């Protein structure tokens, strides 16, 4: 089972803000390529993300790194 996240789009900086619910950790995805990739994987548009949305961590943004 993948962890639950909340995310939204910050129009002023063209960033995606992502919060990992279990740990409370947060990340910002900046840059056109990273934002586009996120939107593609979650099948949403920037307008869809104007409000906070819930989803699963499909990209593994909060996966443990062993090295």
C-alpha positions, 0 to 999 in steps of 0.5 A: 500500500502506498502512503497518502499525500496531499498536494496543491499547485502554487500559481505564483511560483508554479510549484507543486507542494506535497505533504506526506500524511504519515510523517508530516514531511513536505516537498516542493516540486519546482521546474517545468519538467518536474511539475509536468511529470507530476501532473501527468502521473496524477492525471490532473491539471494545474487548475485541478490543483488550485485546492488541496487534493489527496492521493497516493505517493505514486512517484515514491517522493517519500520513499526511504533511501538506503544510500 
